Amino acid sequence: AESGADRPKITIADLYRTFIDELEASPRSHLDRAYKLYWREYFSNRDLYRVNDSLIHDYFQWRAKYWKRSNSKGSSRSNKPNNPNTAMATLDKEKRYLKWIFKRAAQRQLIAVMPSFPRSLRHLPHVTALPLNMGRGRFDEADYALVRQALGRIRINLNRDETKSDLPFAYKHRLHRYNRTCLWFYLLTIANSGIRPQEMRKLRFKDFSELHDEDGMVYTLIDIRKEVSKVKDYRDVVTRDFDETAKRLAILKREHLRYWGRLPSAQDLIFPHPTNYDAMRNMATLVKFFHRRVLRPDGTSVHTQNHDGTEVYRTAYSYRSWFVVQRLASGLDVYTLSRLIGTSVDMIAQYYDVSLNIHYRKLITQHIRSLKERENVQ
């Protein structure tokens, strides 16, 4: 091993710059946020070549109390949460990324040894742990109605005459208009199909088609290719809104032409980065700002919901959850639903409080009920 005099100092900034580009857009944004808010402040300019277990464990003690301290350098008004406690799910995610970056450093021999990380963070002060099915924000009927109205206004404005003086400025501004179009299509497609947000972002125009049924009905079909699927399995998805998704896609293509000066080809990404046509776009910031602008009658935004004193944020995943909850409420069987959204029956049962025996009571007793009906007819 090199001595301290023979090797350059290695800092958290060095590790960040070395490995950040190895990640895809979504995990990269999470790691970037953790680095800029927490890691940069805590590890500062210290040499991490001989990073030890104690330093890592002390970091998580410090991180758990971060928002309790009034002098936190990163606690700007826009970042600081209303509840100073930290969700265990958030800490676990940050732990995964910090562990990943040190593991890559060890593999590249940028640090002497891979430090150990605490197995559980549940014991730390000011850490709250919600049940598994409450870890992500979900919509209730009232808040989703507000969101639906806001998304409806986007469509109305996109279809209005651009010369009208009362058309909001955002719909006359090239980038803002395109941003709203992408957001509108993104959220409503997830809400009507249950596709995962990270799968949605990888879709290309060729993945959308129309399915014409023998009874004259038209449906929107979405191919989730193997390389797009989170679980690396192909599936096709029929949206619940018949051909409305296809109609929205036509508007997206029109606005694509308006922004890029060209119609999209079948191979083009549905959501290209607004300054880099071949790069996938990270939609999380658009979703966050949209939710913050949708206000309840009391003036609070639909961006957050409260679970027993713990603030949970709503994201694009909240639209997938909405789809699942509504399909279960409408009586769709769990097996069909699991195939549609690309997950297991057990995962649906675990995260959506579904008792499979109760859910299938009609199917389980179908042969008995059919026999009774025949007997009654006879």
HELIX and SHEET records of a PDB file:
HELIX    1   1 ILE A   12  PHE A   19  1                                   8    
HELIX    2   2 ILE A   20  GLU A   22  5                                   3    
HELIX    3   3 ALA A   25  ALA A   34  1                                  10    
HELIX    4   4 TYR A   35  TRP A   39  3                                   5    
HELIX    5   5 ARG A   40  PHE A   43  1                                   4    
HELIX    6   6 ASP A   53  ALA A   64  1                                  12    
HELIX    7   7 TYR A   66  LYS A   68  5                                   3    
HELIX    8   8 MET A   88  GLN A  107  1                                  20    
HELIX    9   9 LEU A  132  MET A  134  5                                   3    
HELIX   10  10 GLU A  141  LEU A  158  1                                  18    
HELIX   11  11 PHE A  169  TYR A  171  5                                   3    
HELIX   12  12 ARG A  174  SER A  193  1                                  20    
HELIX   13  13 PRO A  197  MET A  200  1                                   4    
HELIX   14  14 PHE A  205  ASP A  207  5                                   3    
HELIX   15  15 GLU A  244  TRP A  260  1                                  17    
HELIX   16  16 ALA A  284  ARG A  293  1                                  10    
HELIX   17  17 TYR A  317  ALA A  329  1                                  13    
HELIX   18  18 VAL A  334  ILE A  341  1                                   8    
HELIX   19  19 VAL A  345  TYR A  351  1                                   7    
HELIX   20  20 LEU A  356  HIS A  359  1                                   4    
HELIX   21  21 ARG A  361  ILE A  364  1                                   4    
HELIX   22  22 GLN A  366  VAL A  377  1                                  12    
SHEET    1   A 2 THR A  86  ALA A  87  0                                        
SHEET    2   A 2 VAL A 127  THR A 128  1                                        
SHEET    1   B 3 PHE A 208  HIS A 212  0                                        
SHEET    2   B 3 VAL A 218  ILE A 224 -1                                        
SHEET    3   B 3 ARG A 235  VAL A 238 -1                                        
SHEET    1   C 2 PRO A 272  HIS A 273  0                                        
SHEET    2   C 2 ASN A 276  MET A 280 -1                                        
SHEET    1   D 2 THR A 304  HIS A 307  0                                        
SHEET    2   D 2 THR A 310  TYR A 313 -1                                        
END                                                                             
